[in-house]
């Protein structure tokens, strides 16, 4: 399960990096990759990438 979660997080991360705000929402992308609990998803994403999913979408981290 950890392996699959890492793969799904990586897919979300890549999609958020490619898209511009207004094209997608974090919630839409997360749901597309099977994350249905926003809080758990956001926590796992931040632990993995060190930023929030919305920071990745808005490219405010670097």
VEXTOR-411162 format. One record per residue (C-alpha): z, y, x. Coordinates in steps of 0.2 Angstrom, whole numbers. Layout:
N
Z / Y / X;
...
//
This chain:
62
0 / 0 / 0;
4 / 12 / 14;
-14 / 9 / 21;
-22 / 13 / 5;
-11 / 28 / 2;
-16 / 35 / 19;
-35 / 32 / 15;
-33 / 41 / -2;
-24 / 56 / 6;
-37 / 57 / 19;
-51 / 58 / 6;
-41 / 71 / -3;
-39 / 81 / 13;
-57 / 80 / 17;
-62 / 85 / 0;
-50 / 100 / -1;
-57 / 106 / 17;
-75 / 105 / 11;
-73 / 114 / -6;
-69 / 132 / -9;
-56 / 139 / -21;
-64 / 140 / -39;
-75 / 124 / -36;
-60 / 112 / -38;
-42 / 112 / -41;
-29 / 102 / -31;
-24 / 93 / -47;
-42 / 88 / -50;
-45 / 81 / -33;
-28 / 72 / -32;
-32 / 64 / -49;
-49 / 59 / -43;
-41 / 49 / -29;
-28 / 41 / -40;
-13 / 52 / -37;
-5 / 56 / -54;
12 / 62 / -50;
10 / 80 / -43;
27 / 81 / -34;
25 / 64 / -25;
7 / 68 / -20;
12 / 85 / -13;
26 / 78 / -3;
16 / 64 / 4;
2 / 76 / 8;
14 / 89 / 17;
22 / 75 / 27;
5 / 69 / 33;
-4 / 85 / 36;
10 / 98 / 39;
4 / 110 / 25;
3 / 110 / 6;
-13 / 104 / -2;
-16 / 121 / -9;
-15 / 129 / 9;
-29 / 117 / 14;
-40 / 122 / -1;
-37 / 140 / 2;
-38 / 138 / 21;
-22 / 149 / 24;
-15 / 138 / 38;
-26 / 142 / 53;
//
